[in-house]
Amino acid sequence: MIIHCPACGPRSHHEFTYGGDATIIRPAPDETDIAKWQAFVYDRANPRGDHKELWHHAFGCRHWLKVTRNVSTHDISAVELLGPHAKNAHAGEAGK
């Protein structure tokens, strides 16, 4: 599987580490409802088709990416740079 890193270009998935499901919303740190925390930790969907995932380019630029990947075919339809560098990347594109 090839992941097109916005900073480094096309790279083998072996350069990346999987960071988990990008659609899960963490409860607020002061949340006291055990059911909400239990759902956050244990409840996972088993999607078919496109799914948003977090990937870390551990053996490259070290950026975090949000990857939209078809879990059946492994085709990647979108890659988005996350974190403070994402704003810089979009600002640089606007100036082109």
C-alpha positions as CSV (number, residue, x, y, z in Angstrom):
1,M,0.0,0.0,0.0
2,I,1.3,3.5,-1.0
3,I,0.4,6.5,1.1
4,H,0.9,9.9,-0.6
5,C,2.3,12.0,2.2
6,P,1.7,15.7,1.5
7,A,5.2,16.6,2.8
8,C,7.3,13.7,1.4
9,G,5.3,12.3,-1.6
10,P,4.4,8.7,-2.3
11,R,5.8,6.3,0.4
12,S,5.3,2.7,1.4
13,H,3.0,2.1,4.3
14,H,5.9,0.5,6.1
15,E,7.2,4.0,6.8
16,F,4.0,4.8,8.8
17,T,2.4,3.6,12.0
18,Y,-1.3,3.2,12.4
19,G,-2.8,5.7,14.8
20,G,-6.4,4.5,15.0
21,D,-9.8,5.5,14.0
22,A,-10.1,9.2,13.1
23,T,-13.8,9.3,13.6
24,I,-13.9,8.6,17.3
25,I,-14.7,11.6,19.5
26,R,-13.1,11.6,22.9
27,P,-15.3,12.7,25.9
28,A,-14.3,15.9,27.7
29,P,-11.6,15.3,30.4
30,D,-14.0,16.2,33.2
31,E,-16.7,13.9,31.9
32,T,-17.9,11.6,34.8
33,D,-20.4,9.5,32.9
34,I,-18.9,6.0,32.8
35,A,-21.0,4.9,29.9
36,K,-19.5,7.6,27.7
37,W,-16.0,6.6,28.6
38,Q,-16.8,2.9,28.1
39,A,-18.2,3.6,24.7
40,F,-15.1,5.7,23.8
41,V,-12.7,2.9,24.9
42,Y,-14.5,-0.2,23.8
43,D,-17.2,0.4,21.2
44,R,-15.9,0.3,17.6
45,A,-17.7,0.0,14.3
46,N,-16.4,-2.4,11.8
47,P,-16.9,-0.3,8.7
48,R,-17.0,-1.5,5.1
49,G,-15.8,0.9,2.4
50,D,-14.2,4.2,3.0
51,H,-13.0,4.9,6.5
52,K,-11.0,7.8,8.0
53,E,-7.8,6.7,9.9
54,L,-4.9,8.4,11.6
55,W,-1.4,7.5,10.4
56,H,2.0,8.8,11.7
57,H,4.9,9.1,9.2
58,A,7.2,7.7,11.8
59,F,10.1,6.9,9.4
60,G,9.8,10.1,7.4
61,C,8.7,13.6,8.1
62,R,7.0,12.5,11.4
63,H,3.7,14.3,10.5
64,W,0.3,13.0,11.5
65,L,-2.1,12.3,8.6
66,K,-5.8,11.7,8.3
67,V,-6.1,9.0,5.6
68,T,-9.4,8.0,3.9
69,R,-8.9,4.4,3.0
70,N,-11.3,1.8,1.6
71,V,-10.9,-1.0,4.1
72,S,-12.0,-3.7,1.6
73,T,-9.6,-2.7,-1.3
74,H,-7.0,-0.6,0.6
75,D,-7.4,2.2,-2.0
76,I,-6.6,5.6,-0.6
77,S,-8.9,8.4,-1.8
78,A,-7.7,11.3,0.4
79,V,-4.8,12.2,2.7
80,E,-4.9,15.3,4.9
81,L,-2.0,16.8,6.9
82,L,-2.9,17.3,10.6
83,G,-1.5,19.6,13.3
84,P,0.2,23.0,13.1
85,H,1.9,22.2,9.9
86,A,-1.4,21.7,8.1
87,K,-2.1,25.4,8.4
88,N,1.3,26.3,7.0
89,A,0.9,23.9,4.1
90,H,-2.5,25.4,3.2
91,A,-1.1,29.0,3.5
92,G,1.7,28.1,1.2
93,E,-0.7,26.7,-1.4
94,A,-2.7,29.9,-1.3
95,G,0.3,31.9,-2.3
96,K,1.0,29.8,-5.4
